[in-house]
Amino acid sequence: MINQASNNQWANKAPRIIIAGGGTGGHIFPAIAIANAIRHNCAAAQILFVGALGKMEMEKVPEAGYSIEGLPIAGFNRTSLVKNIRLPFLLLQSFFKVKQIFKKFKPQAVIGVGGYSSFPVLRYAQSQNIATFIHESNSFAGKSNMLLAKKATKVFVASDGMEQFFPKHKLVVTGNPVRKAIVEEKKKKKQARDFFQLNHDAITVLVVGGSLGAQSINKAIGQQINVFQEQHLQLIWQTGKATGSQYIALANGHPNIWANEFISRMDMAYAAADIVVSRSGAMSVTELCVVQKPTIFVPYPHAAEDHQTVNALHLVNKQAALLVKDVDVEEQLVPTLVQLANNTLQQQQFSRNMAALAITNADERIAQIVLAHINQL
């Protein structure tokens, strides 16, 4: 833990740090965790976020109490090549905006957390010989991060074995930063279930598919929604925004089901849940290990290098979780869920084995390394 003595060494200093990236909760919430840890180390630290206009970070970062600048950048559209015509222009616009931001804010270090808005920020920082730090949360590195790593100061990674992607001498294994509300999740189930207006005693399942939702998971749950009542199970269902309304409507009239497009209090959701169904993105896996909830992973089948399957198998092979392939989800998910709900010993085994894999101080380690580097300037 960072103690008061470590904070005192920064009492008369005000390091200026940009945190760049976003697009999904898996990038945004770790970034906020890092910012909070920096502030915990050094209350005077000046932190500015840079994200993509129109993306989730433009809402979530200010809610967390930080300033953010938006870039007019977009990712490559694989379904409509015509929409990519403007990409070079948007990239040039973004670099121009980044130059203005740097001229005004004068950062001493830049941290990239992933998402396409991080590339122009870190690239420009490196052209100005400003220290850059990369956090790669996945087991397979993105191409942008591999390119940026060549001139990066340090590369923070979640686990061993990343030498195939990054220069070995720059690697620091920190784990993935997790929101403090989740790390410190000590709430009683009763309080959390009151939050979702659910019964205190029934086995409760949390289903999450990311901020946009997981269509295959939603479809499987929706098709067998009556099974939850038949098996005396409760459901907290984050449907995502893409097709959320139709599943929220489907859940109406079921007092054992809470459904919404987005769960703003994931700490409450984890506290209320006995079992979780989730995609296996890096941050989801990290959080679930921290909260030690028995989990059925349904890896997103189109993830780069199938890294979500790799993430899930890391736990499955350690007897810490179950895996249902996306192609099998309609037939197998709900029966597997019911089987796990009726197997208390397996739930306990998964919780114990997940606890052994949990890392809870990644944000603090990253903050200390970044601040120590600035201190040497």
N, C-alpha and C positions, 0 to 999 in steps of 0.2 A: 504493500500500500504506500501511497505517497503521503509523507507526513508533513507537519507544519514546518519542520526545519528545512525540507527541500523547497518549500514555497518561499521561505525567507530569503534564500539566495537570489531570488528574482525580484525582491521587494522594490528595488530602484530601477528596474529595467522594464521595457515595454516592447518585447519582440513583436514584429509584424509578420503575420503568416496568412497565406491564402490557402484555402482548401477547395480543390476543384473536382467537379464530377457530379454524378447523380443519375437521374433517369428512372431509377427504381428504388424501392425501400432498401434493397440489399446493398445499395451504395450510399444512400442518404443517411440512414440511421447510424451506420458505423462512422460516417464522417462527423456527425453530430457528437457521437461518443468521444471521438478523438478531440474535437474542439472543447468539449466539457473537461476532458482530462488536462488539456493544455491550460485552461483557465484555472483548474484546481491546483496545478503546479505553479502557475503565475497569473494571479488575478489581474495584472495590468496588461496582459497579452492582448494585442489588437488582432482580431481574426475576421477575415472577409471570405465569404463563400463565393464561388463562381460556378454557375450552372447553365442549363439550357432554358431559354424562354419557353413557357408553356408546359414545362415538365413539373413533376411532383415537388422537386426541391424548392421551386419558387414559392410554394405554400408552406412546406414543412420546416424549412430552415428559419424563416421569420417567426414561426410558431415556437421554435426552440430558443428564440431570443438573439439570433445572429443576423447580420446584414448579408445580403446576397446581390450579386450583379448577374444579369442574364445575358447569354450569348445567343445570337440568331442562328444557331447551328442545328443541323439535323443529321440523323444517321442514314446509312445507305438503305434504300427501300428495295428489298429483294422481290417484291410482288409486282411492283410497277416501276419499270426502268425509266419511264417518262418523268416520274417525280424526282429522279436524281439529277435532272438537267441543271437545277439551281444549286446543287451541292458545292461546286467550286466557288460560286459567288458567295454563298453563305459562309464558307470557310474563310474566304478573304475578309468578309465583314467581321467575322469573329476575331481574326487576328488583329484587325484594326481596333476593335473594342478592347481586346486584351492589352494592347499597347497603351491605350488610354488609361485603363485600370491600373496598370503597373506604374505609369507616370504619376498618377495621383496617390496611390496607396504605398508605393515603394516597399514591397515585401522583401523580407530577408530570407524567406524560405517558402516553398510551395509544396503542398501535399496533394497528390492525385489519388483519388479513391475509385476510379473507374467510371465508365460512361463516356460517351463521345465528347462531352464538353471539357473533359480533362486534357485532351490531347493538345489543343492550341495553347492552353495556359502553360502546361509544362514545357512544351516545345519553345515557346517564347522565353520562358524563364531560363532555360538552358542556353539560349542564344545570348542572354545577358549575364551569363555566369552566376546565376542565382541558384542556390541549393535547391534541388528537387528530390522529393521522397515519394516513392510509389507504394501503394498498398494493393497487393494482388490477393483477392479473397479466395479465388478458385484453385482447383488442383491442376487446371490447364490454363496457362497464361494467355491473355488476349494479345493480338498482334501489335496493337498500339503500345501496350506496356512493354513488350519485348523490344520495340524500337526505342522507346524512351529510356529504357533501363541502361542503354549504352553510356549515357551521360548522367545518369541519376547518381545522387549521393548515396542513397541506401534504398533497398527494395525490401519491404516488409511482406512476409508471406505467412500463410496459415499453417503450413506443415513442411516437413522435410521433403527432399526429392525434387526441389524446384531448380536445381542446377542445370537441367536440360533446357530451361527457358531463359535464365538470367545468369550474369557473371557471379560466380560463387563467392567472390570476396565482397560483393555488395549485399548479399542476402542476410536478412535477420529474421529468424522464425519467431513471430510474435503471437500467432493465432489471429483470430478475427475479432475486432472490437464489438462489444455487445452493449446495448443500452443499459444504463445503470438501473433503471426501473425493473429490468428483467433480471440482471445479476442479483439485485437485492430483493427479489420477489419472495416475500415472506408472508404474504397475505393468506389468511385462512380461506379455505374453500367457501365457507359460508358467506363471507363478505363479497368474494368474487362472484358467486352465483346469485347473490342479491343484485349485483350490478347488472347481470344479464336477465334478471327476473326468472330464474330457474329454480327447480327443486333442490334442496340441500343434499338429498341422499342418493339420487339416481346417478348411475355412471354417466359421465358427460364426455362427449367427443367434440374435439375442436377440428374443424376442416378449414384449411387455408390453402389458397392457390396463388398467392402473390397479389399485388395491387390490381392487376388486370383480371385476375381470376384464372382458373384452369378449367377449360371447357370440358375436358374428358372427365375430370373429377366431379364437376358440377352435374354433368349429365348422369353419371353413375349414382350419385346421391339422390338426385331428383327422381330417377326412375324407381328407386326403392325407398322412397321417403317414409312410407308407412311401416317399414321394418323397424325404424327407431321406436315407434310407439309400441309395436308388437313385442319388442325385446326390452322394453322399459329403459330405453336409452334417451339421453338428452343430446341436443346438437347445438353447437355454436358454429355458425356457418358464414365464413367470409366468402362471398360470391365473386368479388371483384367487379369492376365497372363494365367490362365488355358486354356481358349478357346477364348482369346481376339482377335486373328488374324482374325477369321472368322467373327466376328461382326464388326471389324474395316473395313474389306473389304466390308461388307454389307452397311456400312455407307458412303463409297466412292460415290461421285456423288450427295450427299445431302448437299447443301451449308448451310442448317439450322442445320447441325449436326457436332459437334466436338467429335471425338471418339479416345480414346487411352487406353492402358493397365493400365496406372497409371497417376494420376494427382499430379504433384510435388508441385503445388501451390494451396492447398485447400482453402487458404484465398481468392484467386482470384475466384475460383469456387463458393464459397459461396456468394461472392459479386455479381457475375454475375447472380446467380439463383434467380428466384421468388418462385420456388417450388422444393422440393427434394424428391427423392425416395431412400430409404436406408434400409439396414439391421438395426437391433436395438441392436447391441452390445453396451456395456456401454459407450464407448468413443464416438461412433457416436451420441448417444442420448445426451450426455453432450455437444458436440460441436454444435449440432443443436439447443439446447436450448439457447446457448450463442449467436448464430447468428440469432436466432428467425425466421427461415425459415419454412413456412408451409410444413409439411412432411407427406408422406405416408410411413409407416413402413411395411416391409415384413420380419417378424422375421425368422431367420434361424431355421428350425424345429428340428434340431438334436443337438441344444445347450444343455449343461448339465442342467438338471432340467427344461428345456424349459425356461431358464432365459431370452432369448431375447423377448419372448412373455410377460413376466412379465415386462420387461423394457418398452416395447411399451405401454402396458396397463396403466402404470403409467401416461403417457401423454394422452392417449385416454380418460381415465376416468376423466381427468381434461379439456376436450374439447380443447386439445392442438395439436392433431394429428389424423390421420386416420390409420387404420390397415387393411391390406389385407393378409390373410393367404397364406402361400407358396403353399399350395395345390390348391388354387383358383387363383393364380397369372396370369396364361395365359388368363383366362376369364375376370378377374375383374380389373387387374392393370391399363391398358391403359384407359378403360372407366371411372374408378375412377379418374384417373389423368386428363382427359379431363373435367370431371365435376368440379373438384376443380379449374382448370385453369379458368373456366367460372364463378366462384363464388368468387368475390372480398371480400365480407363481411366475408365469412368463412376464407379466407386467413388472413384477418386482425385479426379475433378472435383468430386463431391459434398463430399468431405472438405475440399478447398480452399475451396470457396464457403461452406460452413458456418462455417469458421474465421473468415471475414470478418464474420460476423454475431454472433459470440460476445461476450457481456459477462460478465466474471468478477468484477467488484467491486461489484455492486449492493448487497450486504449492508453493505459498508463505507461506501458513500455514504449509505445510509439511516441507519446508526448515527451517523455524524458529524453529520448534519443534526439528528437528534433530540437528541443530546447537546448540540450547540451551542445549541439552543433552550432546553433546561433550564438551561444555564449562564448565560443572560441573565435568568432569573427572579429 
